[in-house]
Amino acid sequence: MTTNDDRTTTADTITADSLAADMLAADTLTADSEAPVHREHDDQSWHASDAAQYHAAQAALEAVPAPAPAADRARKKELTVLWHTFETRPVIGLARTVVMTLGGCTHDEAFQVLVDVSRHTNIELREIAQRLVDSVDGPPPSGPLRTALHHALARLESRSARPDTAG
């Protein structure tokens, strides 16, 4: 409660007074221009408004272009590649271990040997990895793959045997 010049006002009377003044001003504006506008919202006007909004939203959604078929094909191809990657990652890890055991090399060097064999044989890396893993308990890999693996390990050994001449 605030006292000013022997008058007492409260927040409620200020709000009510300002609201009444706003309403009076609105009535005089409408009285000057035309008859006061008083709308009652019946069910029909609400339904019409809802229907108009629905149709506007539907038209806006239809205006959005559909994804291009090429983009869908690219997405499907990418998902297929990712799926194959997740399927073959454990097999490639096991093949790295086989190469590390055969060549006495590091994890990264074993992967480079597998990549080298893939380049020289024109066989996909995951296929080489699968053949190496299968050869642990089964027959050895085919002649060309075995030869490419032998040459890749020899190249790795010659690179690591050379002294570092940089510096």
Secondary structure, DSSP 8 states (H G I E B T S, - for coil): -EEETTEEE-HHHHHHHHHHHHHHHHHHHHHHHSS-------HHHHHHHHHHHHHHHHHHHHHS----HHHHHHHHHHHHHHHHHHHHHHHHHHHHHHHHHHHT--HHHHHHHHHHHHHHHT--HHHHHHHHHHHHHSS---HHHHHHHHHHHHHHHHHHHS-----
